[in-house]
Each structure stands twice: as structure tokens, then as C-alpha cells.
Amino acid sequence: MESQDLPECPVCLQPYDGACTIPRVLACGHTVCESCLLNLPKKLPGAIRCPACTVLVKYPPEGPTTLPKNIDLLRLIPGRSENPRKPLNKSKHVSNLPFLPRSWSDEFYSNWKSYLLRDDTVERDQVSLLPVGSFSSGGEDSSLFKAGYLVRVMDCLREMKEEEREELGLVLRAFTKQNCRICRVLGLWGDLGDGVLYLVSEKQKWGNFFHKNLGCFGKEGVFNFALMGMEMCEAVISLHKEGLIAGCLSFSCFQLDDFGHIYLDLIEVLLTGRGIQDVVANVGFTGKKIGDGEIGMLFKDLLKRDVFVSPEVLLKLLEKEGIGVECCSLKYPIRYSSDAWLLSCILLRIVNGDVFSDEWVEYMCDIIVKGSENSEIDCSSVYTSLMEKMSSLMGTKFGAECVSLQQILCKCLDLDPENRSLVGDVWKCIRELVIKPQFDKMVKLDGASYDENGGRCMVVGKLCLLSRERTETQEKDELQGKEANGATDMVNGLTEGRIKWKDLQGHLDCVTGLAVGGGYLFSSSFDKSVKVWSLQDYSHVHTFRGHEHKVMAVVCVDEEQPLCISGDSGGGIFLWSINIPFEQDPLKKWYEEKDWRYSGIHALAVSENGYLYTGSGDKLIKKWSLRDGTLSGTMTGHKSVVSAIAVTNGVLYSGSWDGTVRLWSLSDHSLLTVLGEDMPRAVSTVLSLAADQHTLIATYENGSVKIWRHDVLRKSMQIHNGAIFTVSLDGKLLFTGSWDRTIKAQELAGDDVEVDVRHIGSIPCDSVITALSYSEGKLFVGFGDRTVKALRPRHVDDNQQRKQDLLFFMYTIMGSDQSLIGLHF
């Protein structure tokens, strides 16, 4: 045999030679070389994962040298019976109707999740808020399913137009990091109270300080004015570096921090823009034409509010409203220099006080009067006169040393944006009042590209339009809602349709367990019975009787003759045939060793190799043969009742009232590891377990859930206000039921290192939830009030199901003696 044909280690791919690469056999039957076994990660004491099959196997404390050598180098397969029995808890058929279909993809979620703030992290008076969308507020209504915070926010984002999300994403990407002189954007927050999605940013402690200082600067205040003007310019330049043009500014857009530094609040910029759009919208209607006089009235109205907008931006807003302008000489494109106009207005207003506004208003009134007299208006000559007055006023305040600043500020007010100075030029001019050019060798202003084709004006963008569009949409929805007599969806945007549910009544006491198999639903109860329900029409088919004690658990297995297995508090284990016609007596029954000190069976699980495992009040896990009911093995170690067990991937998981979860090898029943030993028992009683592949879920008496992946704790969270009695895991979908009468739906995402748990929503119930089972897009729920409910989303195109519903209602109306009630939304 040539070298390349020799059997090799699955880890290092080196051929075995018996000397340097020694083959060692693991408990699962696979072979790995001795050196690789030494280097494999050992996340658990006394156990490793086989690199070939990933099953947890026992690892000797002395190291791999004590493992047997694979002398014949055979590729062994874990032993199975010739006729393996398969658990029926998981259906072979994958439902094409998911219980909680989403309207957004994992990629969409990953793009936005880093910007989402928790619903309890925002204090309104400490931040600036901009409404950007709306969703269901989750108030009291007839909906059965209550969508979670994450679902409402993500659906709100998905329902936005692409250009709206693009602009919102641009702001978030640019300003969630600390930016020079701009209040940091914190992210997106949904207020569950008013059903509004907000863009959130920091708010400095001291805001709107300009009104106290208007006209107060004289020659002795030049230095203070220069520092303030420089920081305002730096804030606008930071905006330009990100490719954004403000388009409008007001005094409220600038804030002071504790050290007296000026910051630009983007939220206030956008709110100012929305206010300007409202003013423009009130000018007229689509198709109307206005002249200089009406434009003058607009400017006058805004000046009274200390709101500044450049002429070209105002004309663009009028154009977006469909309002024509007769004066075509003012139609210029929006450029970065549009913001230079705004800064010049604000700086001149600060220096000259009310005189600045009065002169502007006088100029506007002159335009209006001349327009009403139908005389020819010479805008340019009147405007030139206005600029001369502005320059003179500033010269009176600051003297001759500010001549260059007077000139550049008046240049920024040129009607043609192309003739204006850039904000960077204004900054350099103001800086010269503080540091003379010959001494200013340290700083060079770079970074703003001023690509006039790439700037995006915020005031004419989608974020400023969202407020009005949202109001119009709400009014339309309210009107449609009234016409539809208040019909509500199951969840806002989460599913197309509504949840429907059916009551399955017949038990006389608390429901303790649920299992699905062979086309039937099985429910066990304290009333000492197991009921069988058809999955086709949810009718009651049969009742298994024979237990003398409370039935605590039920499972199904698949073999040539399918079985239902139930265990009771007296230690009785009953095997029932589920072939039609159903038999009255069990196929087999046996009992654990009776001991009055213990409370019998608490949990059941079936392995793929045809063995039944029980968790009991005597602190033991027992292995039983389904062929003859003989006890085949016992696992000891728990210090209290074994309340839950689960089997998957060659490992048995057992949870106990002692607060621990133990992992056992199915091949030799050896203990692999213990989870949760460091948790206080008083708050950590394990009540239920669910396992799927390498994910383990444990729920606790205090309402918490812990998630392990590859036997490493990845997530611990408090999700209920009471004990979590039951859990159901199906792939990524996790359901929990609790003493607080609520079912919580979560979605698991992430990888082996980080688990991301997304709260999908909740289902409020009328009683304590004691059992859950999810199968083929349906959720079955057992309650403490003796009822079982079948829940599924109602889909508009589900015609076949509607036919079944019709038959179901006919069956109910005709007076079934099974007391089966059908409830529909």
C-alpha cells in the first residue's frame, strides 16, 4: 500500500504509523491520533468532542495514552439495533407555513441591529428625538399575539422606502461615532407607548443660548465671538465631510456642553427642516404660481422665528410641493455654499441683534410693496443696499480689524451660491481674529472634498418628509380601520394574516405534557389519563386510562408498531399502541421500585437506539428496554428530583431541582460534565430542558433561561416574571411558557461563539402554561386550567385549511359529545 493510501488522522491528516502518529479509539468508535487528542480544546472537564462526529465523549484524566490503540485501523460506526426506533417528537415533514414568518431577512437584521437601542434605555428629557416611523403600540386589543419590541422596530424599518432607509443609514453610519462638534447619534429607539420609531442623539446640557447674547458683542467681545464662530463653522464642516448639506439652521440647532463648546444637533436640524416644509406647504397648492412678494412673506415668517434657509433651498422646497415661482433669476442649484449663507445669517444676527432681522424684514416688505404696486422690482439694487447696511453695522460693532470678516460674511449672502465663500474660508477668516496668520503654522484645514455633485441636502431629503408622510398614512389607516370595523392583524407586519386557535377540552385537571406523533396529539394530565386528538380536525379520538396516579409526562416513539409512552407520579410506565382501533389496555406496563419517600416519574425521553430514559423523584435517571421493560442502567449524581431530560447527538441531558444540568454519554452512561454547579440552588431550580444539535436550553424557577452551545454557556437572560415550566425548541425558534401566563417566542441566531436572541413576541393567556409542543407550523399549549390549545397563523391563501375549519365548525354545531370548542379571530 502506498503512503497516500494509508489511513490518516482526521485532524492533522497524517498517516498512522504506530510510532509518531498513534491511533487512539474514542468511546464513539472513531479514531484520532494521540498528538491531536492532546491539543484538542477541552471546554469541559473530563470530556471532549470527537472531531469526526462531534459527539461528546469521556476523556481520561491521565490523557490519551490510556485509550485503546486501533490496531486494525478500522473505521467503526456507533452500534445501533437492527430495527432502530425513532422519536416522533420531531416531524419528518418540514412545514412550509412557519409559525412566525418574518418580513425581513437575516442580512437586513444584521445591517440594522447595531443601531437598535433597547426599549428601556432612553430617557426622553436626556436626548433629542426625531420621529422617523410608526408601528403598532401594542395596546390592549383583540390580537392574540403581541409582537415584541424587536419585531415592531424591524418591521417599521422594512416598511420604509428604500431611499428613506438609505438616508437614515447614512446618518447612522456617519454620526454614531464621535464626530467633531456634532452631537453623537445614539441609534434608533421605538417608544412602545406611542408606537413611534425615533432617531436618537445626545443632547448637550445647555441649549439655545444665543437669545441671551444677541447684540451683546462689542470690540471687547471679538475674541469670544471668534471662538464661538469657529466652532460653529467646524460643526458644519464636519457635516460636509460626510457628504451632507444642512440646508437650514436655527438657533436651537446649536448647543453648549459643560465646557462651553458648541455642538450641532442633527435632530434639531431635521426638526427645523420639517418646520420649514410645513410653512412651505401652507403657501399654496400644487400647480399654483407665486411671485417675489409671496417669497418675501415666506422669508419674513421664517426670520421672525430665527430660522434661516438659503434662497435656492427654499425654491427647491417650493418645487417639491409643486408650487411654481415666477422669478426665475433666483433658481440656482443647492451647493455646500448654501450652508455658508446660513452661518453668515446666524453670525450677523448674533452681532447685530434685532437690527439684523429688522433690516431683512424691511427689505422683504420693500419687495412686497413694490410687487403689489405692479412696478418693476430691481431685486439686485435693493439687495446690494441691504448688504452695505449689514457690513456697516458689523463695522460699527467690531471696528476696522474685522473688515475682512465683514466682507466674507456679506459674500456668503450672495444670491448666486457659486459666488459665495465656502464655510472653510469663513473659518480661516475668523481664526485670524484669534491667531495672526504669521503665527498660525500648526493647523491646516483638510478633509472636506466639496464635490458639488455628491452633497445631499438634509432639509429636502426623505428624513424631513417622513413626518408629513407618517401623518397622512396614519389618517388613511384610521379611516380604513373604521371602515373595517376595527379589525386588527395578529401582529403589525409580522405575518400576513392572524393567529387562530382552538380549544381542546376534555381533561379534568392540569395538563402536564404534550407529544406529537403518528398524526395525533397526545396530552397527559393530573386526571390520570392520556387523551388522543386528531391533527386533521382537532377532534378527540381516544382516551388512554389505567394510571392510578397523576400522569406527569408523555412521549412518542416510532417503530413497526408506533407507541405512546406515559409515566406517572407513582412510578408507573405505560406503553400504548397508537394503531387504529385504539386499545383500552396498555401493551406493557411496569413500575419503578416503590418508595414512599419519592414522587415517581417526572420526565421521559427516548433515544434513537430504542431505550427509554426516565427522570424521577428518587434523583436517578434510569434506562429501560422498550422490548421487555427491564431496567438496563442507572445514572446517579443529582441531589434532588430529576425534573427534565433530553436526548440528542449521542448525549443525554438531565436537569434537576438541585439547579444543575448533567451531561451523560449514551454509549456507556458515564458522566461527561456538570453545568450550573456554581448557581445558588434557591434561585436556580431547573424545570425544563430542550436540546437540538449542539444547542441546549434550560429554564428555571426564577423565570430565567440559559443557553449553551457546544457545552459552553453563551446566554443567560431573565424573560419571564415567574417559573418557566415548559420550553420547546425547533431549529432557531424557541417558545417558553410560564407561571406568569405568557408564552414568549424567541429566535436564536449567531454562531458558536455568540448567540443572538431576538424577542419575536408574546402570547398572553388566561392560565398558567404547563406544556408546549411545536410541530409543522403549529404550537400546542397545555394549561393549568385543564385545557389544550392549538395555535397557528392564519394565512390568506390557506384554502385547504379553511375547508377543514368549515368541517370543524359543522362538527361543533352538530353537538359533538367531546365538548370541542372552535374559536376564530
N, C-alpha and C positions, 0 to 999 in steps of 0.2 A: 504494500500500500504506500503510495506516495505521500509526502508530507502534507500536501494540500488537502488530502482526503481523510486525514486523521480527525477524530472527534476533538472539538475545541471548546474552551470555556466560553459561555455566552456573554461574559462581561468583557474580558480582555482579548478574546478571540485567539488566544494562544493554544496550540495543540497540547493535549495532555501528554506528559512524558513519564509521570510517576516519580520524578525527582524534583525538578524546578516547578512544574505545573501539576500539582497533585489533585486529582478529582475527589471531591468530598460530596457525599449524598445528604441532602436535606430531608426533613421529615415529609415534605410534599412529594418526594421522589425525584426531583431534579438535581442535577449535578453542577457544581461550581468549583472553580479551583480554590485551593487553600489560601493563596495570597489575596485573591479578590474578596474572599469572605472576611479577611482581617480588615479590609479597607471599606467594606460596605457601611453606609450610615446606620447607626444604631439609635433610632429615635426612642425606642422603648427598652427598658432593662429586661434582658433575658429573651428578646425576640428580635428577629429581622424579617424583612420581606424578601422572598425568593425573587431574584432578578428575572427569572424565566416566566413565572406565573403570578408574581406579586402577592401570593398568599403569605400571611403571617405565619412564621414557623418558629419553633423554640430554638434558641441559640445557647449552647452550653457555656456556662461562665468560664470554663477552662480554655475556651477558644475552639477553633475548627479542627484541631488535631484529634479531638475526641470523637468527631463524626466519622462514620464508616467510610472507607475508601470504595469507590466504584471500580472494582477490579475489572469487570467485564465492559465497563463504559456503556451500559445500556441506558437508553432514554426511557425512563419509567413514566407511567401515567398513573395518577392517583386512582386507587381502587374504587370501583363502583359496582353496584349489583347489576346483574344482567338485565333486570327489569326495573330501572330506577323510577321512583315516584317523584313527581314534580309538584312543587307547591302551586296552588291555584290562586294565591293571593294576588299575583301579577297576571294580567290577561295577556294572551298571545297576540291579541289584535291591538294595534295602536289606533286610538280614536283620531279621526280627522276633524273632530269638533272639540278643541281644547276647552277646559272648564273656564279658564280665564284668558281668552285671546287678547293679545296686545295690539295696539295700533302703531307701535314703534319698535324698531329693531334694536338689537344689542349694540350695533355700531352707533345708532342715533343716541342711545343712552350714554355710551362711553364718551361721546363728543360733548355732552352737556353735564354729566354727573359732577364734575369737579366744580361747577359753578352753582350747584344747588345748595342752599342753606337749609338747615333743619328748621322745622316749623316752630320750634320753641327757642330759637336763638336770637330773634330780632326784637329789640325794644324800639317802638316807633319814635319815641322822643329823642333817641340817641343817634338816629340815622336819617338820611334823605331817601325818600321813596318815590319811584316813578311807576305808575300802573302801566303794564305792558300787555296784559291779557286777563282773561277771566275764566273761571271754571266753577263747577258745582261746589257750593259752600258746604255741602254735606249736612244740611239742617234736617230736622225731622220731616220725613215724607214717607210715602208708601213704598219706597225702594227697599228691597230685602238686602241687597248687597251694598255696603258702604265702602266706596273706593278709598284707598289710602292716600296719604299726602303725596307720596312719590308719583302715583298713577295720575292724580289730578294735574300735578305740575307738568309731567311729561306729556300728557295728552294736550294740555294747553299749548305747549311748545310745538307739538306736532301739527296742531291746527292752524298755527300761524302760516302766513305766506312765506315762500322761500326768501324773498327779498327782505322781509321783516326779520326772519331769523338770521340772515346774513349780516344785517346791520347790528342787530343785538349781539351776535357773536363777535363782531369786530370790536365793539365797545368793551366786551368782557375780556377778550384776549389782550387788548391793549392796556386796560386800566385796572385789572385785578392785581397786577403787580404795582409796587410803589412807583409813581411817576412824579417827575419834578413839578411841584406847585399845583398838582391836580389831586383832589380828594380821591382816595383809592376806592374803586368799585369792589364791593364785597361779594356780590353774586346775585342770584335770583331767590326770591322768597315768596311762598304762597301763604296768604292770610286765610286760614280756614274759616274765619269768622265772616268776612265779607266776600269770599270767593274771588279774590283778586291776586294776580301774579305781579309782583313788584320787582323792579331793578333797584338794588340797594347799594348805597355808597356811604362812606364815612361822612360825618358832619362835624365840622370844627366847632369849637365851643363858642367862638364869637363870630356872629354873622351879621351881615347888613350894617356895617359900621360907618358907611360913607355919609349917611344923612347927618351924623353928628359933626362932620368935619367939612361940610360943603362951604367953600369960600373962606376957609379959615387959614389958608396958607398964604403967607407973605414972603418977603425977602428972607426973613429968618427961618422960614419953613421950607426952603428949597431942598435942603438935604433930605428931610423926611419925605417930601413929595417924590424926590428922585428914587429913593429906596422902594417906596410903595409902587411907583410906576414901573420900575424894573421888574419887580416880582409879578405884577400883572402881565407884563409882556412875556415873561418866562413861562407863565401858565399857558398862554395862548400858543406860544411856540411849541410847547410840549404837545399840545393838541395837533398842531400842524405836522409834527414829526410822525404822528400816527396816521397821517393822510386825512384828517378831519378838519373841517371848517365850521366854526360855531354858527355864523350867520346872524346871530342875535346875542345880546348881552344885556343884563340889568344889574343893578347894584346887588341884588340878592344872590347873584352867581358867584360873588367873591366873599370869602370868609377868612377870619383870622384864627390862627392856632394860639396856644398858650404863650408862645414866644413872640407873637406879633407878626408872624409871617403870613403872607397872603396865599390862599389856595383857591383854585377854580372848582366849583361844584358842578359836575356834568349833569347831575339830576336837575339842578336849578336851571341850567342852560336849556335842557329839553322841556322843562315845565314852562319856561319863558316862551320857548318856541310854540308850544301848544296854545298859550295865551294869545300870541300874535296871530296864529291861524284862526282862532275864534273871532278875533277882531276883524280879520280879513273876510271871514265867511259872512259877517253881518253887513258887509258893504253892499252886496247885491246878489244877483242870481246868475247862473250860467247863461252866457250869451250877452250879458249886459256890458256896455262900454262906459268907462269913466274917464274923466279928464284930469288936468293938473289940480283943479280945485279940490276934487274928492281925494286925490292922493295926498294933497296938503292936509286935509282933515284927518287922514289916517295918521300921518306923521305927528300931527298935533296931539291926537289922542294918545299915541304911544309915549310922546315926550312927557306928558303930564304924569305918566306912570313911571318915569325914569327907565323906560325900556327903549333900547336902541337897536335899530335894524338898518342895514345899508339899502340904498335905493334899488339896486339890482336884485337883492334878495326879496324885497317887498314886491317888486314887479313879478318875480318868479312865483311867489305865493299867489298873487292875483291870477296869474296864468294857469296855475294848477286848479284854481277854483273855476276856471272857465270864464273869467271876467277880463274883457279886453281893455286896453289902455290906449287912449288917443294920442298921447305924447310918445312918439316912437324914438325920440332922441335920447331917452334915458335907458334904452334896452341894451344892457351890457351883460356879459357872462359873469357868473359868480366865480371869484378867484380867492386865493389866500389873502389878497389885499382887502377883501371885503371885511375881514376882521380888523384890519388896520383902521377902517372907518369907525368901527365900534369903540375901539380903545381910545381913539382920538376924541370921540364924543364924551366918553366917561372921564378922561383926564381933564378936558376943558371944563366939564361940568363940575368936577371936584375943585378946580382952581377958581372958577368964576362964579360958582354957586348958582343962584336963581337967575342971575343976569344971562347966563348961557341959554337957559330954557326960554326966557323972555324974548331974547333976540331971535331964536329959532321960531317961536310962535309968531312973532311979528312978521318974520319972513314968510311963513306959511299963510298968515292972514292976508299979506300983500298979494300973494299968488291967488288966493281965493277971491278977493275983492276984484282984482283985475279980470279974473275969469268970469265973474258974474256980470261985469260990465261989458263983456264980449270984446274987450280990447285985446290987442296983440300982446302977449306976455313975453317979455325978454328975460327968461329964467337966468341966463348966464350973467347978465349985468347985475341983477338983484343978488345973485348968489355970490358974485365977486365982492360986492359991498359987504355982505354978511361975513365973509372970511376976513376982510380987513378989520372989521369990528372985533372979531374973535382974537385976532393977533394983537390988536391994540390993548384989549382987556388983559391979556396974559402978560404983555409987556409992562403994563401998569403994576401988576402984582409982583413980578419977579425981576424986572429991570433988564438992562442990556445984556447981561450974561446968559440970558435964556433965549436970545434971538434965534439961534439955530433950532432950538426945540419948538419955538413958535412956528417957524417955517415948515418944519417936517410934520407937525400936527395938522396945520392947515392943508399941507399937501395930501395928507391922508384923507381929507374930506373932499378931494376932487371927485366930480361926478363920474369920471371915467376910471374904473378900477386899474386899468393898465398904467395910468399916470401916478397912482398912489405909491407911497413908500411901503415897504414890507415891514412887518412887525419887528423883525430883527434889526432893521435900520433904526426904528424908534428906540429899541432897547439900547443900542450903541450910543445914540444921541443923549439919552437920559443918563447913561452911565458916565458920560463925560462931565456931568454936573457933580459927580462924586469923586471920580478919579480922572485926572487930566490924561489925555492920550499919550503924552511922552512918558508917563509913569505906569501906564497900563499895558504891560507886556505879558501878563500871566494868563489872560483869558482870551480864547478865540471861540466865537460863536459858530458852531457847526451842527450838522445833524438834520436840519430841515431841508428837504430836497426842493420843495416848492414846484413840484411837477403840476402845472396848472390843469393837466388833463386827468390827474389822478385824485384830486381832492373831492371829498364827499361832504356836502353841506348838511349839517345836522338838522337845521330848522326846516328844511324842505324834504327831509328824509322820512322813512317809514315810522321811526320811533315817535316822531311828533304827530303823525297821523293816527297812531293806534288808539288814542283816547277817543277821538270822534268816531272812528270805525267801531270801537267797542260799544259806545253808547247806542249807535244805530243798530248794531247786532242784538244788543240786549232788548231794545224796544221791539225789534222784529220777533225775537224769541218769546218775549212776553205775550205778544199778540197771538203767535202760533200756539203758545201754551194755553191761552184762554180758549181758542177755537178747538183745541184737542181735549178740553175738559180736564186739564191738569195732569195728563198722562206723563209719567216720568220714566226715563231709562233706568235700567238696572244700575248702571254706573256711567258717569259722564265720559263718553269717548272710549271706555274700556272695552265694551263689547257692543256688537250690533244686535240689539235685542234686549231681553231682560231675563233675569233668573226666574225659573219656575220651580216649584217644589210641591211635593206630595207627601201627605201624612200616611204612614203605615201603622195603623193602630191594632192592638190585639194583646200586647203584653200587659201583665197585671202589676209589674214592679219595674224598678230601674233597669234600663238596658245596659249590659256590661261589655258586650263585644259584637263585632260585625266582621263578616268574611264573605267574599265573593268567589264563586266557582261553579262551573258546570251550568251556567245560565241562570243561577239563582243567587239570591242574597240571603245569608243566614244571620240571625240575630239571637244572641243569648241574653238571659235576664235573671234577676234575682227571683223571678217567679218559678224557677226550676225547670224552665223549658227552653227549647231552641226552635224558633219559627223560621219557616222557609217561605221566601217571597219570589215571585217571578220577576225577572228583569225585563220582560216584554211589556207587561201592563201593570206591574207592581201589585198584582193580586196575591192574596195569601193562599199558599199551596198546601202547606202541611205544618204540623207541629210535632216535634220530637219530644216525647215525655218519658220519664223514667228516672231522672235525677231525684235524689232525696234531699239534696241541699242546693243552695244558690249556685247557679251556673256562672262561673267567673270569666271564662274565656272560650273562644271558638275559633277553629282554623279549618281550612280545606286542603286536601291533597288529591293528586291526580294519579291514578293507576288504572289498571284494566277495569277495576270497579271503583269509581270515584267515591271519596269518603268525606264526611264532615266529622270533625272530632271536637268534643266539648269536655271541659273539666270543671269540677265543682268544688265548693269550699270544704266538702267532706273528704276530698282526696279521690273522688270518683272520676274515671276517664272512660268516656263512651265513644265508640266508633259507630257512625250511622252511614248506611248506604244512601246515596242520593240518586239512585236509579228509579225511574218510574215503573210500577207504582211504589210509592214510599212505604217502607215497613214501619210497623208500630214499635217493634223492639230493636235495640241496637244489634249490630253484627257481633260486636265484642264489647265487653266492659271489664274493667279491673280497678283495683283501688290501691292507692299508696298505703304504706304501713300506717295504721291508725294511731294517732297520738293526740289526746285531748288538748295538749298544750299548743298545738299549731292549727293554722287556718286553711289547710288544704291547698288546692291548685290556685295559683294567681295568674300564671301566664303559660302560653303554649306556643311552640314553633316546630316546624317540620323541616328537616334537612333534605337535600337532593338525593341522598343515598338511602332514603326510606326509613329514617328514625324520627321518633317523636321526642321532643325535649320539653320538660315541664319545669317551671319555676314555682316554688312552693313556700308555704309559711314556715317550714322547718329549716329554712336558709339554704336548701340544697337545690341543685339543678340535676335532674335525672334524665337518663337516656333510656327510651323504651323501644322495643321492637314492635312494629305495627303488624307483624305476621302473627305473633302469639301473645303479645302484651308482656313479655318478660323484661325485667329490668336489666339493661346491658351496661350500665355505668352510672357513676355518681360523681358530681363535681362539687367540692366543698371550698369554703373560703369566705363567703358572705357572713356578716354578723347579724343580719336581720332578714326579714321577708324578701324573697326574690320576686320583685313586683313586675318585671318586664324582661323578655328575652327576644332576640332577633338573630337570624342566621343569614349570612351572605358571604360569598367568596371564601369559603373554607374556614370561616371564623364564626363562633357563637359569642354574642354579646349578651351579658346579663346585667340588669340594673336592680338595685336593692334599696330598701328603706335605710340601709346604712350609709347611703349617699355615694356609693361607688359604682362604677361600671367595670366589670371584669371581662377580659377577652380570653377565650379558650380555643385551642386548636381542635378542630373536628376530627383530625386524624388520630390523635392519641389522648384527647381530652386534657392535655396539660395546660396550665395557666400561662398565658402569654404576657399579660401585663394587667395592671390595675389603674384605672383612671378615676380621678376625683378624690384621692385619699386625703388631700390637703384641705378639703372643703368642710366647714362646720356641719355636723350632721343635723343640727336643729333647723337649718335653712336649706338643706340640700337633698332631701329625700327624693330619690329617683322614682317617678311614677310611670313613665312610658319611654319606649325606645323605638327608633326606626333606622334602618340601615339600607343603603343602596350603593353597590360597588364599594368604593373606599370612603364613603361619607357616612358618619354616624351622628344621629340626632338624639339627644337625651333631654327630657323635660322634667321639671322639678316642682316640688310642692309650693315653692315661693313664687311661682309664675315665671321663672327664667328658663331659657333654652340654651344649651351648649352644643356646639357643632365641632366635630372632629373630622379632619381629612387626613388620610394616611396615618391615623392614630396620633395626630398632633392637634391640640386644641387650637382652633382658628377663630372661633367667635363665641362670645358669651353675651347674652342680652336679656333684658327684662321686657317681656312683651305682653304679659297678662297681669291682672290685679288679683289673681288667685291661683290656686293649684291647677296645673295643666295635666288633666287626666289622660289625654289621648293625643296621638300625633300620627300623621300619615304623610309619607314621603314618596313622591313619584317623579323620578328624574330630578328636575330643577324645582318642582312645585312642592311646597311644604304647607300643610294645614295643621293647626293646633286648636284643640278645644279645651275650655277651661271652666273652672268654678264661677268665673265672672260672667258666664252665659254668653260668651262671644267666641266665634270662630275667626281666627286670624289666618290670612293667606299671605305667604311669603314666596319670593322667588330667589333661588340660590344661583349665584353667578360667581365669576372669578376663576382662580386656578388653585393649584395645590398649596400655594404659599399664602394667598389672600382670598378670603371668602367674602363676597359682597352679598348682603341680604337685603333684598328690595321688598318693602312692605307694599303688597298689592291692594289689600283692602280687608274689610272685616264684615262678618255677618252677625248682627245682633240676634239673639234667640230668647225664648221665653223660659228656658230651663237650663240647668247645668248640662254641659256636654260631657258625655261619658265614653263615647266610642266614635271613631271615624274610620271610613274606608273609602279610598278614591279608586275608581275603575272606569276606563273607557269614557272619560269626559264627564263622569257623574260623581258627585260626592254624597256618600251615605252617612247620616249622622244619627247616633243614638243618644237619647236624653235621659236625664234622671226622672222625668215625668212619665216614663213608660212608652214614649213614642219613638218612632224611627222616621226620619225624613229623607227623601231622595231629592237632591238638588241638581239642576243642570241649567246652563244658559239656554234661553230660547232664541233660536235663530230664525230669521225671517223666511229663509228658503227651506226650512226643515219640514217639507210637506209630509214625509212619511211619519215623522213624529206626531204631526198634527192629526193624522189619521188614527194613530194609536191613542192620542188624547181623546178623540171623539168616542172611540170604543170604551175608553176608560170611564168617561162621563156616563155613557149609556149603562155601563156595568154598575155604576154607583146609583144612578137614578132608579134602576130596576130593583134596588133593595138587596144588595149583597149582604149575606149574614156575617161577613168578615169585618164590618164596620170600617171600610176603607174610604177615606175622605180625600177628594181631589181639590187642591187649591191652586188657582192660577192668578197671575197678575195681568 
